[in-house]
């Protein structure tokens, strides 16, 4: 298999993972009563997850990080995060807001 075919195959697998992923978005209260949005269940490579996290932080004008495959955003951005995930190829039925 050539390198181009291999990359195309990985793109197809990534798209299928997005469609079948069970993404959970919830709010947690952290130190000093500060709200944070926690997004888990996204099956992506670490590089892609960090890129998505950076894109979301810029769009939402907030800070955040990725730890152990879980995205954490500062503030309560559950609805906005769900909307952005839909725009990035995740199906509406696979996103659960808690």
C-alpha positions as CSV (number, residue, x, y, z in Angstrom):
1,X,0.0,0.0,0.0
2,X,1.4,3.4,-0.9
3,X,1.8,6.2,1.5
4,X,-1.1,8.2,-0.1
5,X,-3.4,5.1,0.1
6,X,-2.4,4.6,3.7
7,X,-3.2,8.2,4.6
8,X,-6.6,8.0,2.8
9,X,-7.4,4.8,4.7
10,X,-6.6,6.5,8.0
11,X,-8.8,9.5,7.1
12,X,-11.7,7.1,6.5
13,X,-11.1,5.3,9.8
14,X,-11.0,8.7,11.6
15,X,-14.3,9.7,10.1
16,X,-15.9,6.4,11.2
17,X,-14.6,6.9,14.7
18,X,-16.1,10.3,14.8
19,X,-19.5,9.0,13.8
20,X,-19.5,6.1,16.3
21,X,-17.9,7.9,19.2
22,X,-19.9,8.4,22.4
23,X,-18.8,11.9,23.5
24,X,-19.8,13.1,27.0
25,X,-19.7,16.8,27.9
26,X,-20.2,17.8,31.5
27,X,-19.4,20.6,33.8
28,X,-17.4,20.2,37.0
29,X,-16.7,22.7,39.7
30,X,-12.9,23.0,40.4
31,X,-10.9,24.8,42.9
32,X,-12.4,28.0,44.4
33,X,-15.8,27.2,42.8
34,X,-14.6,27.8,39.2
35,X,-16.6,25.9,36.5
36,X,-14.8,23.8,33.9
37,X,-16.2,21.9,30.9
38,X,-14.9,18.3,30.6
39,X,-15.2,16.5,27.2
40,X,-14.4,12.8,27.1
41,X,-14.9,9.9,24.8
42,X,-13.3,11.5,21.7
43,X,-11.3,8.8,19.9
44,X,-8.6,10.7,18.1
45,X,-4.8,10.7,18.0
46,X,-3.2,13.0,20.6
47,X,-2.1,15.4,17.8
48,X,-5.6,15.7,16.4
49,X,-7.1,16.1,19.9
50,X,-4.7,18.9,20.8
51,X,-5.5,20.6,17.4
52,X,-9.2,20.4,18.1
53,X,-8.7,21.7,21.7
54,X,-6.7,24.6,20.4
55,X,-9.4,25.4,17.8
56,X,-12.1,25.3,20.5
57,X,-10.1,27.5,22.9
58,X,-9.6,30.1,20.3
59,X,-13.3,30.1,19.3
60,X,-14.5,30.2,22.9
61,X,-11.9,32.7,24.1
62,X,-11.0,30.5,27.0
63,X,-8.1,28.4,28.4
64,X,-7.9,24.7,28.6
65,X,-5.8,21.6,28.3
66,X,-5.9,17.9,27.2
67,X,-5.0,15.3,29.8
68,X,-5.2,11.5,29.2
69,X,-7.5,11.9,26.2
70,X,-9.9,14.2,28.1
71,X,-10.3,17.9,27.0
72,X,-10.8,20.4,29.8
73,X,-12.0,24.0,29.0
74,X,-12.2,26.8,31.6
75,X,-15.7,27.9,32.2
76,X,-19.2,26.4,31.4
77,X,-19.1,25.9,27.6
78,X,-21.2,22.7,27.3
79,X,-23.6,24.0,24.6
80,X,-21.0,25.8,22.6
81,X,-18.6,22.8,22.8
82,X,-21.3,20.5,21.5
83,X,-22.0,22.8,18.6
84,X,-18.4,23.0,17.7
85,X,-18.0,19.2,17.8
86,X,-21.0,18.9,15.4
87,X,-19.3,21.3,13.1
88,X,-16.2,19.1,13.2
89,X,-17.9,15.9,12.0
90,X,-19.3,14.4,15.2
91,X,-23.0,13.3,14.8
92,X,-25.5,15.0,17.0
93,X,-26.7,11.6,18.4
94,X,-23.3,10.7,19.6
95,X,-22.9,13.8,21.8
96,X,-24.4,13.7,25.3
97,X,-24.5,16.8,27.5
98,X,-24.7,16.1,31.2
